Amino acid sequence: MKFVSWNVNGLRAICGKGFAEQFAAFDADFVCLQETKLQEGQIDLSFDGYTSYWNYAQRKGYSGTVVFTRQKPAAVTYGIGIDEHDTEGRVITLDMGDYYLVNVYTPNSQDQLARLDYRMSWESAFADYLCGLAATKGVIVCGDLNVAHNEIDLANPKTNRHNPGFTDEERSCMTQLLSRGFIDTFRHLNPDARDIYSWWSYRGGARARNVGWRIDYFLISESLLPRLGDAEILSHIMGSDHCPVTLTLK
């Protein structure tokens, strides 16, 4: 089975950049998108053979997630069951029978770390949510987690220390989540891989110079490790400031 995750930074915008053709080329069983930035009725987008599930933010033009799937889920839930965290369209969970698929767009801590306190509250609640799911069966978590976990995961760790996405607090939350039974699939398969990123600032020609961050992930619960086939970062695919990441399960 093939899974794709991509922060498209505006689904309507990327649809004008060959998105339909790229979607077909993925030939994936599941395509999970983040930061769709739209409300219900603002786009008419469907693909033959796929069913879609959308979670919209209350705030217009902000956040939002969608999952396109070839396989019918047993159930679909939106959010994590906590009102404080469920107004921004950030989480969709598909119960696929023998595992859960969770598509997430983690809140950004924002400039001057204005939202770091909220981010910490989110991290705790989301980790508990994932671990609750994993207590019953395998869990796949994908999306823009808005954190570069270790120094190897961004081009300039020293100058970005304490910046959003590379604070000690955010990195510690990722460490704690992994310690609770989740695996960073790309890093598991590529422990020493450097200069491979999934997000680049639009400023200063960062992408052309490959001055990026790896902040988009596929995590799996430990019970799914025997099924791990491959995990890739498709840095050659354009259209957003993020690139797609993939997971293949046996």
N, C-alpha and C positions, 0 to 999 in steps of 0.2 A: 504494500500500500504506500502511496506517495502523498505527502502532505506539503503544502506550500503556505508560508506566512509572509505577508508584505504590508508594511505601513505605506499606504499610497499617498498620504498627505493631500487628500482631496480626491474623492473618487470621480467626481464630474470632470475635474481637470485632467486626470490621467486617462480618462476615456478618449480624449482627443489626441492621445500620444501612442496609439496603437495597442491599447490595453486588451481589447478583444482578441487580437492576434496573439498576444503574449499569453493570455489566459489559455487559449487553445493549445499553444505550444507546451505549456506546463504538462498537459495530459495527466492531471493529478486527480486523486480521489477526493481530496479536500483542499479548498483554497480559502484561507482565513485572511481577512483584510482588517487593518486598523486605520484610524483617523480618516474615516469616510467623509466626515464634515457635511452631512446632509440630513434632511428630515424625510419622513415618509412621504412619498408622492413626488419627490424632487428628481427622481431618476427612474427610468424604465430600463432595467438591465437584467437580462436573464441569459442562460446558456443551456443549450440542448443537453439533456441528460442530468442536469443539476437542479437541486432544490436549494433555495437560499433562505437564510435566517438572519434577520437584521435587528440590531439594538441601536436605538437613536438616543443622542443626548437631548435633554430638555432645552439646552441652550442651542440656538441656531448656528449652523456653520462650525460646529465644534465636536471634536472627538468622534465617537461612533465606531461600531464594528459590524462585520458581516461574515458569515460562513457560507460558502457554496459547497455542497456535498453531492456525490453520486450515490451515496448509501443512505438509506432511510434511518434516522435515529429512533431509538425507542422513546426518547423524550428530549425536550429542549427547555433550558431555563435561561433566564436573563438576569444578570447581576449576581450578587453573592448573598442576597437576603438581608442586607443591612441598608436601611433607607439613606443614611449619610453617604454611602458609596455607590448608590444605584441610580443616580440622576444623570450620569454622564455617558451612558451607553458603552461602558468599558469591557463588559464581560459577557460572553455567550458560552454556554456549556451544552455539549451534545452527549447524551448517553447513548453510546454505540453498542450496548449490550455487554460486551466483555471488557470495555474500557470507556473512560470519559475523554472527550476532547474539549479543552478549554482555550478559547481565543480571548486574549486580553490586551488592552492598551493601558499600560500603567501610567498613572499621573506623573507629569513632569514637576520637579521641584521649583522650577521657574527662576527667573533672574533674582539675584540677591537672596536666593533660597526662600522666597516669600511663601512657598507652599510646602516647605520641608516638614513642618509639624504634621500637616495633613497627610503628606506622603508616608510618614512613619505610621500613622494610624491605619492608613490603607494597607501598608505592607503586613502589619500584624494580622489584620482581618483577612486579607487575601491568603496568606500562608495558612491560617487556620482552616479556611474554606478548602484549599487544595488538600491539606492533610486529612480533612474529614472525608473527602472523596476517595483519597488513596487508601483509607481504612477499609474500603469495600471492594475496590478493584483498581486496575491500572489506570494511570492518568497521563495524558499528553497535554502539556501546556505550551502554547505558542503565542508569540506576539512581540510587540515593542515593550520591553521591560524597563526601558529608560535608565539603564545602569550598565556601565562598563565594569565588570566584576573585578578584574585584576589589571595590573599595569600593562600586561601583554595585550590587553583588549582595546587599547587606544594608542594613537600615535604619539601624543605628548602628555604622558601621565604627570610629569612634574609640574608643568604649568597649569594643569587642569585640576590639581588637587583642591578639593573643597568647592569646585564648581558643580552645578547641577548635573547629576548623572555620574559623578565620581567623588561624592562625599564619603567620608568614613561611614556615616550612618547608612547610606544606601547600599554600599558594598557589603557592610555587615549583614544587612537584611538578606542579601542574596546568599551569603555564606551560610546563614542560619537556615534558609530554605533548603539549600542543598544538603545540609547536615541532617535534615528531617526526612531524607529519603528520596530526594530528586537528583537527577543527573543532567548536567549541561551536555547535550549530545555532541555538539560540534567540538567542544573542548575535550570531551572524553575520547573522541576518535582522533583528535589532532592536538595533543597536549602541548606541543611546542610551536605550533603554527603562528607566525607573526605576519603583520602587515595585511591582515585579512579583516575587513571591516564591513559593517552593514549600514552605516549612516555617515554622511559627510555634510558639513555646513555648506550652505550656499555661498558663503563669504570666501573671498580670497582664493578662488580656484581650488578649494580643498579637495574636491573629488579628483580633479586632474592630477593633483600632487599626491593623492591617496593619503591625505591627512584626515583619518576617520576614526570612528568608534565602532566597536561591536556591541550593540545594545538590543539586537533582535535575536530571539532564541527559540529553540525547541528544547524543552525540558521533558523528561519522562520519569515516572516513578520507577523505583528499583526493580519492581516486578516485571517491567517491560524490557529490561536490559537484554535478556536473551533474544529478543526480537529486533534489536537495533541493527539496521543494515547500513545506512549512510546518513550523513548530515552535511549539507552544503550551504555555502553562501554565494549567491549568484551575483557577484559584484559587477558583472558586465551588463546587467539589465538596467536600463535607464527608465526615466519617467517620473521618479520621485527622488527626494533626498535620501531615502532609504532604498536598499535593494532587497529582493526576496531572499528568504532562507528556506531550506527544505529539510524534510525528514523522510527516510524510507524505512518502513518496518517490514520484516519478513513475515 
